[in-house]
Amino acid sequence: MALPTGRPIHRVVAGILIRHGRVLLCHRSADRTWYPDVWDFPGGHIEAGETAHRALVRELREEVGIEAEAPPEAAFERLVTSEVDCTLCLITTWVGTPSLVSPEEHDELAWCSMKMVRQFRLADETYPGLIERALEVADR
């Protein structure tokens, strides 16, 4: 898919990892070209021929070193801007302990309460409401 300007839209996927009433956020390194120095969900680009869900499982392994169960087919949310088409999936079950596996991508991980989320510079302004809703759904 391409923008009217001819620039491609980045197809990405991200996981909203919830555990014990907190969400995992990753700080994108300040030297990143795309979305530098912001807190974001772990995830990344969907490769050619890859489904969003397969990409998410791969990205979570590559970025934070966990093996997630394949998420349900329906996305929790989809954010579409002029630059990105992002599928967000709620993840509450995985094997392993999230850690900094890709220091070139992220320089810090944090399990965040809503109070912390509201203090961070986030990759998207809709994240606080999205995280609040994800925490409610995960708590059911």
C-alpha positions in Angstrom: 0.0 0.0 0.0 1.3 3.5 -0.8 0.3 7.0 0.1 -0.8 9.4 -2.6 2.7 10.9 -2.4 4.1 7.5 -3.5 5.6 6.9 -0.1 4.7 3.4 1.3 2.6 3.1 4.5 4.5 1.1 7.1 2.6 -2.1 8.0 3.4 -2.8 11.6 2.2 -4.9 14.5 2.6 -4.5 18.2 1.8 -6.4 21.4 0.1 -4.9 24.4 1.6 -7.1 27.0 -0.4 -7.1 30.3 0.7 -8.7 33.6 -0.4 -8.0 37.1 -2.3 -4.8 36.2 0.7 -3.3 34.3 1.7 -2.9 30.7 5.1 -3.5 29.2 6.5 -0.5 27.3 9.8 -0.2 25.5 11.8 3.0 25.2 12.8 3.6 21.6 16.5 4.6 21.4 17.1 8.3 20.8 19.1 7.6 17.7 16.3 5.7 15.9 15.2 7.3 12.6 11.6 6.4 13.0 9.8 7.5 16.3 13.0 8.2 18.3 13.0 8.7 22.1 9.4 7.6 22.8 7.9 4.8 24.8 6.1 2.2 22.6 4.8 -1.3 22.6 7.1 -4.1 21.4 6.6 -5.0 17.8 7.7 -4.1 14.3 7.2 -4.3 10.6 5.2 -7.0 8.9 7.3 -8.7 6.3 6.1 -9.5 2.8 3.9 -12.6 2.9 3.6 -12.6 6.7 0.3 -12.2 8.6 0.2 -9.7 11.3 -0.1 -12.4 13.9 2.9 -14.3 12.7 4.9 -11.1 12.6 3.9 -10.3 16.1 5.1 -13.7 17.4 8.4 -13.2 15.6 8.8 -9.6 16.7 8.2 -10.4 20.4 10.8 -13.2 20.2 13.3 -10.8 18.4 12.7 -7.7 20.6 11.9 -8.9 24.1 12.8 -12.6 24.0 9.4 -14.2 24.7 7.4 -16.9 23.1 3.8 -15.6 22.9 0.8 -17.7 22.2 -0.7 -16.9 18.8 -3.1 -14.1 19.5 -6.7 -14.4 18.4 -7.4 -13.5 14.8 -9.1 -10.2 15.7 -6.9 -7.3 16.6 -7.5 -5.5 19.8 -7.1 -2.2 18.0 -5.8 -0.8 14.7 -4.2 2.6 14.4 -3.9 4.1 10.9 -2.1 7.3 10.2 -0.6 8.9 7.1 2.6 6.9 7.9 1.6 3.7 9.5 -1.0 1.0 9.6 -0.5 -0.7 13.0 -2.3 -3.8 14.3 -2.3 -4.0 18.1 -2.9 -7.3 19.8 -3.6 -7.8 23.5 -1.2 -10.4 24.9 -1.7 -11.9 28.4 0.0 -15.3 28.0 3.6 -16.0 27.0 6.7 -18.0 28.0 9.9 -16.3 29.2 10.7 -13.1 30.9 10.7 -9.9 28.7 14.2 -8.5 28.4 16.2 -6.2 26.2 17.1 -8.5 23.4 17.5 -5.8 20.7 19.4 -2.9 22.2 19.5 -1.3 18.8 15.7 -1.0 19.0 15.1 -0.2 22.6 17.3 1.0 25.5 14.9 0.3 28.3 11.8 -1.8 29.2 9.3 -0.9 32.0 6.3 -2.6 33.5 4.1 0.5 33.8 1.1 1.5 35.8 -1.4 4.0 34.4 0.2 6.7 36.5 3.6 6.0 34.8 2.0 5.7 31.3 0.6 9.3 31.7 4.1 10.6 32.6 5.9 9.1 29.6 6.4 10.6 26.1 4.5 8.0 24.1 4.7 7.0 20.4 1.0 7.9 19.9 -1.3 10.2 21.8 -4.1 7.6 21.9 -2.0 5.1 24.0 -3.2 6.1 27.5 -6.9 5.4 26.6 -5.9 2.3 24.7 -3.8 1.0 27.6 -6.6 1.8 30.1 -9.1 -0.2 28.0 -6.5 -3.1 27.6 -6.0 -3.3 31.3 -9.8 -3.5 31.9 -10.2 -6.3 29.3 -7.2 -8.2 30.7 -8.6 -7.9 34.2 -11.9 -9.7 33.3 
